[in-house]
Amino acid sequence: MNSKTETVQNKDFDFLVPRLTKEGLEKNQIIEMIDEYRRFLLLRLVHPDELPMYSVPVDKVWHAHILFTHEYRSFCEEVFGHYLDHRPYTKSEFHERRGEYESTTLALYREVFGETEPALWHIT
């Protein structure tokens, strides 16, 4: 395990909980979402190119993190060496790139973590 991986795994994202609670989410849901956001960040370390993000719950955590601009910018610089851009997809792009999402993001998830991704990663 390298220092960047340790930084992601040990990052305290509790400051995001109040923001996500405002969206009507339960604490146990938020904890799972944050854990999976952390896994997404770990996947980005393994695969530094863009990975399609279609998990609505994980994306909500990413949005919340970005809103804390100073914190997010500092975290990205420390872990990735640059600001990790977020690129939203239109509904048509979402559907066009579904196969790519399944063959890249979800396949990488299974390879890196040695398990099938939880349901919150699936497009509904």
N, C-alpha and C positions, 0 to 999 in steps of 0.2 A: 504494500500500500504506500503510495507516495503522499507528499504533504498536501497536494491539491485535493486528492481524494479524501484525506483526513479532514481537511477544512470543510468540505461539503458535508461529510458524514457527521461532523461535530457542530455544525452551524446551528445556533439556536434561532429558530424561526418563530418563537413564541410571540414576537411582536406583531406577527401577521394575524394572530387569532382574533383579536377584537375587530379587525377590518372584515374578516371573513364571517364572523358572527353576525355582523350587520346585514349580511346577505341571507340571513335566516337559516344558516347551517348549524348543525349540532356539533358540539366539541369533538365527539368521536369521529364524525365525518371529516372535520377539519384536520385532525391529527393524521388520519389516513391520507388525505389529500396532500398534506405537507410532506409526509414520508415518501409519497410517490413523486412529488415535485423534486425532492432531493435525489431520487433515483433518475429522474429526467436529467438533472444537472450532471450526475455521474455518467450518464450515457453521452452527454455532450463532451465530456472529457475524453471518452473513448472514440467518439465520432465527432470531430470538431466542425465538420461541415454541417449545414442545416439539416435538422431532422424534422420531418413533418410532425406537428403537434395538433392532434385532434381530440385529445382528452379534455372535455370541457372542465371537469373538476380540477385537473392538474393545471390547465391554462388559467383558471381563476386564481390559483395561488401565484402563478407567475405574474399575472396582472397586479395582484396585491403587492408583491415584492417590488415591482417596477415603480409603483406609486411612492415608495420610500426611496426617492431618487438617490440621495447621498449614500444610503446603505447599499442599495442595489449596485450603483456604480463602483463603490469600493469593493464589494464582494466580487463582482465580475472581474475587476482588475486583478485582484489577488488570485482568483482561481483560474481565469481564462486568459489573462493578460490583455484583455480588451473588453469593451462593453458588449454584452451578449444581446444582439438585436432580437426583437420580437416582431415577427411578421404575421399579421392576421391573414386569414384566408377568407375569400368570399365563399358563399354556399356552393357555387359552381366549381371553384377550385377544390373545395373540400371533397366533393364527390368525384371529381376527376383524379385526384391524388390519393384516393382511398387505398388503392392497390399498393402504391408506393409507401404509404404509411404502414400498411401491414407487412410489407416486405423489408422495410428498413427499421423503423422505430420499434415495432413489436418484435420483429425477428432479433434485433440487437438486444432488446430487453431480455428475451428468453436466453440468449447466448451469454450475456454478461451476468445475469442473476441466477441462471440455472433453474428458472421456474417460469410458469405461465403468468402473465400479467393479470392483475385483478380486474374485475369488471369495469372499474371506472376508467380504464384505458380504452374501452371499446366505444365505437361510434354508435350512437343510437338514433 
